[in-house]
Amino acid sequence: MPSSGDPAGRDRHPGVGTPVGPQKLRAPRPSTPGRSSGGPRSPIDRTTEPRRPRYRARDVNSADPIRPIDQPARLDALEAAVRRRSDLVPELGIVLGSGLGGLADELEDAVAIPFDELPGWPAATAPGHHGRLLLGHLGGRPVAMLQGRLHLYEGNAVGLVVQPVLLFARLGAKAVVLTNAAGGLDPTFGPGTLMVIRDHLNLTGENPLLGPNADSIGPRFPDLTEAWSPRLRHLLHVAGKAEGVEMAEGVYVALTGPSYETPAEVRMYAGLGGHAIGMSTVLECIAARWAGLDVCGVSLVTNAGAGYTGEPLTHAEVLAAGAAAGPRLGRIIRRFVEAYRPA
């Protein structure tokens, strides 16, 4: 886990610094240029539809609590905003983690919607964090992708953190693929290990289902016995073998961050049964299962946990692991998408 001196723009946490500037994304029809982010614009910014008025910062307080019973009305507004831009009905939702830039580039007939053009969503805050919802086709299948995440450590309410996966369901998706970059708790997991998530430990102290329930979305007490679909996990392993990659499988531990773990904490979390650790993914899984979505996920282990190697953790390790494993994971996810069929 990198130190606080990490270079700006990259992080081992999903969505932050993800190199997903889509050079090949194509909008379905010509349009006017978008707002410059201050640096070179990617082609998607030059080809998407005219920019919609943004929600002003004072209109969006991302820390305001969002109870389950509040979600249907918010999802109504989000769905309407998306449908003004695209009528695509995705079969799958995919949350893009670190190193998956090439996968985003492969989207066909894509529409990109920045977070701050969706009601109630704040703009991306981290350097290099695109913060966009993408809709298009991957391997001939309709998908929705999230390019960047909303994290608790940014000050976002838990109900906002999970809203993207609830939106996937509202748009028509039947399953979601959650990816992340993580630290290794299992000492046998070297940098670049791809771990299919079998189960999780929610140590964030949060749950997106606290408060009055929205029965129109899901049950009051959702069962998480098979939170991570055995069927979809199998498909991920099959896709990995087709790419010549033997994927590990294990338990993902979720914390809030933003501080990294101490060596003593790493030993404790490993003793609890964890294999990889990060600051995302689990809350999204809980909300997705509540909404009836099948869930699978992959962690890209970028470095060993604090204290294992006896050496200080460096961000160079993270970048090297992402550069090596990111393209492999992208190919695996593409094969998975091509093979996936709704249950």
PLY file of the C-alpha trace (Angstrom):
ply
format ascii 1.0
element vertex 343
property float x
property float y
property float z
element edge 342
property int vertex1
property int vertex2
end_header
0.00 0.00 0.00
1.60 3.22 -1.15
2.76 5.97 1.11
1.32 9.46 1.26
4.04 10.54 -1.13
2.46 8.80 -4.10
2.54 10.78 -7.33
-0.66 12.63 -8.02
-3.08 11.04 -10.38
-2.61 7.36 -9.51
-3.79 5.24 -6.63
-4.24 1.55 -5.98
-7.91 2.16 -5.36
-10.36 1.58 -8.21
-11.36 4.51 -10.34
-8.68 6.82 -9.01
-6.03 7.42 -11.64
-7.40 4.61 -13.80
-5.77 5.08 -17.23
-9.00 4.83 -19.15
-8.87 7.79 -21.48
-10.88 6.15 -24.25
-9.04 6.71 -27.53
-11.50 4.58 -29.51
-14.83 5.45 -27.95
-17.35 6.62 -30.48
-20.53 8.54 -29.81
-23.58 7.54 -31.82
-23.85 10.92 -33.49
-21.71 14.05 -34.05
-21.65 16.67 -31.38
-19.99 19.77 -30.10
-16.82 19.80 -28.01
-17.02 19.37 -24.29
-15.43 21.31 -21.48
-11.71 20.97 -21.23
-10.39 19.41 -18.04
-7.32 21.60 -18.18
-5.13 19.09 -20.06
-5.33 17.35 -23.41
-8.85 16.17 -24.12
-9.53 12.57 -25.02
-11.45 11.86 -28.23
-14.59 11.08 -26.25
-14.67 14.69 -25.09
-14.63 15.81 -28.68
-17.32 13.45 -29.90
-19.94 13.19 -27.19
-23.18 15.15 -27.23
-23.26 18.82 -26.21
-22.52 19.20 -22.54
-25.55 19.38 -20.29
-25.75 22.03 -17.58
-23.88 20.77 -14.57
-25.34 20.48 -11.12
-23.77 23.25 -9.14
-21.69 22.29 -6.14
-24.14 23.94 -3.79
-26.90 21.77 -5.26
-25.05 18.56 -4.40
-24.05 17.73 -0.86
-22.57 14.27 -1.26
-22.49 13.77 2.51
-26.28 14.06 2.94
-27.69 10.73 4.14
-29.64 8.72 1.57
-31.90 6.09 3.13
-33.07 3.05 1.17
-36.56 4.53 1.01
-35.09 7.64 -0.66
-33.45 5.71 -3.48
-36.45 5.12 -5.83
-37.10 8.83 -6.39
-33.40 9.52 -6.88
-33.12 6.64 -9.32
-36.13 7.99 -11.24
-34.22 11.23 -11.81
-31.00 9.44 -12.71
-32.73 7.11 -15.15
-34.45 10.04 -16.86
-31.11 11.85 -17.22
-29.46 8.79 -18.76
-32.37 8.09 -21.10
-32.04 11.60 -22.54
-28.61 10.50 -23.75
-28.97 6.80 -24.55
-31.68 4.16 -24.90
-29.24 1.27 -24.48
-30.45 -1.46 -22.12
-27.35 -3.10 -20.61
-27.15 -6.78 -19.79
-24.21 -6.17 -17.46
-22.85 -3.36 -15.34
-19.08 -3.15 -14.95
-17.18 -1.02 -12.45
-13.76 -0.31 -13.92
-10.88 -0.63 -11.49
-7.24 0.26 -11.87
-5.50 -0.83 -15.07
-8.62 -1.40 -17.16
-8.18 1.49 -19.57
-7.90 -0.74 -22.61
-11.26 -2.29 -21.84
-12.99 1.08 -21.87
-11.31 1.87 -25.19
-12.96 -1.20 -26.70
-16.51 0.02 -26.11
-18.38 0.44 -29.38
-20.94 3.18 -30.07
-20.28 4.52 -26.62
-21.94 7.40 -24.83
-20.05 8.97 -21.92
-21.87 10.92 -19.22
-19.75 12.75 -16.62
-20.81 12.25 -13.03
-21.61 15.93 -12.57
-24.16 15.78 -15.40
-26.21 13.28 -13.41
-28.56 14.56 -10.69
-27.15 14.26 -7.19
-23.73 13.00 -8.24
-20.65 15.09 -7.49
-17.85 15.66 -9.95
-14.82 13.41 -9.66
-12.44 14.82 -7.06
-9.22 12.83 -7.35
-6.52 13.74 -9.88
-6.84 11.56 -12.96
-10.28 10.34 -11.86
-12.49 10.63 -14.95
-15.78 10.00 -13.18
-18.05 8.99 -16.04
-20.87 6.57 -16.80
-20.31 4.83 -20.13
-22.90 2.95 -22.16
-22.04 0.93 -25.25
-21.26 -2.54 -26.58
-18.39 -4.81 -25.57
-17.87 -8.00 -27.53
-21.25 -7.39 -29.11
-23.04 -7.25 -25.76
-24.72 -4.13 -24.32
-23.01 -2.97 -21.13
-22.87 -0.03 -18.74
-19.49 0.89 -17.27
-18.54 3.10 -14.38
-15.27 4.90 -15.02
-14.31 5.89 -11.51
-15.97 5.30 -8.16
-17.61 7.23 -5.36
-15.78 6.37 -2.13
-16.59 6.80 1.54
-13.18 8.38 2.13
-14.14 11.26 -0.17
-16.87 12.17 2.31
-19.70 10.61 0.30
-22.74 9.15 2.04
-23.00 5.37 1.84
-26.29 5.69 -0.05
-24.51 7.70 -2.74
-21.56 5.30 -2.92
-23.89 2.46 -3.97
-26.19 4.46 -6.23
-24.29 3.58 -9.43
-24.93 -0.15 -9.07
-28.58 0.54 -8.26
-28.70 2.61 -11.45
-27.29 -0.36 -13.38
-30.27 -2.39 -12.20
-32.71 0.39 -13.05
-31.30 0.60 -16.59
-31.91 -3.11 -17.09
-28.70 -4.92 -16.08
-29.06 -8.35 -14.51
-25.54 -8.67 -13.12
-22.57 -6.54 -12.14
-18.83 -7.10 -12.34
-16.91 -5.24 -9.61
-13.16 -4.80 -10.01
-10.62 -3.16 -7.75
-6.94 -2.81 -7.01
-6.04 -4.15 -3.58
-3.28 -4.91 -1.13
-2.36 -8.52 -0.52
-3.10 -10.10 2.86
-2.20 -13.60 1.72
1.61 -13.67 1.62
1.52 -16.00 -1.39
-0.23 -13.33 -3.48
2.50 -11.52 -5.34
2.03 -8.26 -7.23
-0.14 -8.85 -10.28
-2.18 -11.67 -8.73
-5.77 -11.67 -9.97
-8.15 -12.81 -7.24
-11.75 -13.78 -7.94
-13.73 -12.58 -4.93
-15.38 -15.53 -3.18
-16.67 -13.69 -0.11
-16.09 -10.48 1.80
-15.66 -8.93 5.22
-17.44 -5.61 5.60
-15.33 -3.71 8.12
-16.37 -0.23 6.96
-18.86 0.20 9.79
-21.44 1.15 7.15
-24.36 -0.57 5.47
-26.32 0.99 2.57
-29.56 -0.64 3.77
-29.85 1.13 7.12
-33.13 3.00 7.50
-36.65 2.49 6.16
-36.62 -0.02 3.33
-37.64 0.52 -0.29
-39.65 -2.62 -0.97
-39.84 -1.72 -4.66
-36.07 -2.29 -4.91
-35.44 -5.22 -2.60
-36.28 -7.06 0.61
-35.76 -5.74 4.11
-33.36 -8.59 4.97
-31.47 -9.70 1.86
-29.61 -12.99 2.09
-25.86 -12.81 1.42
-25.04 -16.51 1.67
-24.02 -16.45 -1.99
-23.38 -12.74 -2.32
-20.67 -13.53 -4.89
-22.36 -15.72 -7.49
-20.79 -19.20 -7.81
-21.96 -19.35 -11.43
-20.31 -16.06 -12.37
-17.16 -16.93 -10.42
-16.92 -20.09 -12.50
-17.29 -18.06 -15.70
-14.47 -15.79 -14.58
-12.19 -18.76 -13.98
-13.10 -20.20 -17.39
-12.33 -16.85 -19.00
-9.02 -16.71 -17.16
-7.98 -20.17 -18.32
-8.89 -19.26 -21.89
-6.39 -16.40 -21.57
-3.78 -18.65 -19.97
-4.21 -17.03 -16.55
-4.71 -19.09 -13.40
-6.74 -16.84 -11.12
-6.67 -17.09 -7.34
-9.84 -16.94 -5.24
-10.35 -15.45 -1.82
-11.98 -13.09 0.64
-11.87 -9.31 0.14
-11.73 -7.08 3.21
-13.25 -3.60 2.94
-12.22 -0.62 5.07
-13.11 3.06 4.78
-9.61 4.49 4.29
-8.10 6.83 3.43
-5.16 5.77 5.60
-3.47 2.54 4.71
-3.16 -0.42 7.07
-0.41 -0.91 9.63
1.55 -4.19 9.74
-0.36 -5.21 12.88
-3.67 -4.55 11.13
-2.58 -6.56 8.12
-1.81 -9.53 10.37
-5.17 -9.17 12.12
-7.19 -8.98 8.89
-5.34 -11.99 7.51
-6.13 -13.84 10.74
-9.80 -13.05 10.22
-9.69 -14.88 6.91
-8.97 -12.07 4.47
-6.82 -12.47 1.36
-6.94 -8.96 -0.15
-7.84 -5.55 1.26
-9.09 -2.23 -0.06
-11.49 0.66 0.33
-14.39 -0.17 -1.99
-16.51 -2.90 -3.60
-18.26 -4.51 -0.61
-20.93 -1.86 -0.10
-21.67 -2.02 -3.83
-22.06 -5.79 -3.57
-24.54 -5.49 -0.68
-26.66 -2.96 -2.58
-26.51 -4.95 -5.80
-27.71 -8.12 -4.10
-30.49 -6.15 -2.41
-31.59 -5.00 -5.88
-31.54 -8.55 -7.24
-28.35 -8.30 -9.30
-25.99 -11.24 -9.58
-22.50 -10.15 -8.50
-18.95 -11.19 -9.26
-15.67 -9.41 -8.79
-11.92 -9.46 -9.28
-9.19 -7.85 -7.18
-5.90 -6.95 -8.82
-3.34 -7.38 -6.04
-0.81 -4.62 -6.58
1.45 -5.12 -3.57
1.97 -7.20 -0.46
0.45 -5.92 2.76
2.44 -3.65 5.05
5.16 -5.51 6.94
5.39 -8.60 4.74
8.44 -7.69 2.68
10.38 -5.75 5.29
10.68 -2.94 2.77
8.76 0.34 2.59
5.84 0.22 0.21
6.38 2.25 -2.95
3.99 3.51 -5.55
6.31 2.17 -8.24
5.23 -1.34 -7.20
1.59 -0.36 -7.72
2.19 1.10 -11.18
4.29 -1.87 -12.30
1.68 -4.38 -11.15
-1.14 -2.44 -12.82
0.79 -2.12 -16.08
1.54 -5.86 -16.11
-1.81 -7.25 -14.99
-4.27 -4.64 -16.26
-4.28 -5.80 -19.90
-4.65 -9.44 -18.78
-7.61 -8.57 -16.59
-9.16 -6.57 -19.41
-8.97 -9.56 -21.75
-10.49 -11.81 -19.10
-13.41 -9.43 -18.49
-14.03 -9.19 -22.23
-14.14 -12.99 -22.55
-16.45 -13.12 -19.55
-18.80 -10.58 -21.13
-18.87 -12.52 -24.40
-19.76 -15.75 -22.56
-22.22 -14.26 -20.09
-25.92 -15.00 -20.40
-28.53 -13.84 -17.86
-29.67 -16.64 -15.55
0 1
1 2
2 3
3 4
4 5
5 6
6 7
7 8
8 9
9 10
10 11
11 12
12 13
13 14
14 15
15 16
16 17
17 18
18 19
19 20
20 21
21 22
22 23
23 24
24 25
25 26
26 27
27 28
28 29
29 30
30 31
31 32
32 33
33 34
34 35
35 36
36 37
37 38
38 39
39 40
40 41
41 42
42 43
43 44
44 45
45 46
46 47
47 48
48 49
49 50
50 51
51 52
52 53
53 54
54 55
55 56
56 57
57 58
58 59
59 60
60 61
61 62
62 63
63 64
64 65
65 66
66 67
67 68
68 69
69 70
70 71
71 72
72 73
73 74
74 75
75 76
76 77
77 78
78 79
79 80
80 81
81 82
82 83
83 84
84 85
85 86
86 87
87 88
88 89
89 90
90 91
91 92
92 93
93 94
94 95
95 96
96 97
97 98
98 99
99 100
100 101
101 102
102 103
103 104
104 105
105 106
106 107
107 108
108 109
109 110
110 111
111 112
112 113
113 114
114 115
115 116
116 117
117 118
118 119
119 120
120 121
121 122
122 123
123 124
124 125
125 126
126 127
127 128
128 129
129 130
130 131
131 132
132 133
133 134
134 135
135 136
136 137
137 138
138 139
139 140
140 141
141 142
142 143
143 144
144 145
145 146
146 147
147 148
148 149
149 150
150 151
151 152
152 153
153 154
154 155
155 156
156 157
157 158
158 159
159 160
160 161
161 162
162 163
163 164
164 165
165 166
166 167
167 168
168 169
169 170
170 171
171 172
172 173
173 174
174 175
175 176
176 177
177 178
178 179
179 180
180 181
181 182
182 183
183 184
184 185
185 186
186 187
187 188
188 189
189 190
190 191
191 192
192 193
193 194
194 195
195 196
196 197
197 198
198 199
199 200
200 201
201 202
202 203
203 204
204 205
205 206
206 207
207 208
208 209
209 210
210 211
211 212
212 213
213 214
214 215
215 216
216 217
217 218
218 219
219 220
220 221
221 222
222 223
223 224
224 225
225 226
226 227
227 228
228 229
229 230
230 231
231 232
232 233
233 234
234 235
235 236
236 237
237 238
238 239
239 240
240 241
241 242
242 243
243 244
244 245
245 246
246 247
247 248
248 249
249 250
250 251
251 252
252 253
253 254
254 255
255 256
256 257
257 258
258 259
259 260
260 261
261 262
262 263
263 264
264 265
265 266
266 267
267 268
268 269
269 270
270 271
271 272
272 273
273 274
274 275
275 276
276 277
277 278
278 279
279 280
280 281
281 282
282 283
283 284
284 285
285 286
286 287
287 288
288 289
289 290
290 291
291 292
292 293
293 294
294 295
295 296
296 297
297 298
298 299
299 300
300 301
301 302
302 303
303 304
304 305
305 306
306 307
307 308
308 309
309 310
310 311
311 312
312 313
313 314
314 315
315 316
316 317
317 318
318 319
319 320
320 321
321 322
322 323
323 324
324 325
325 326
326 327
327 328
328 329
329 330
330 331
331 332
332 333
333 334
334 335
335 336
336 337
337 338
338 339
339 340
340 341
341 342
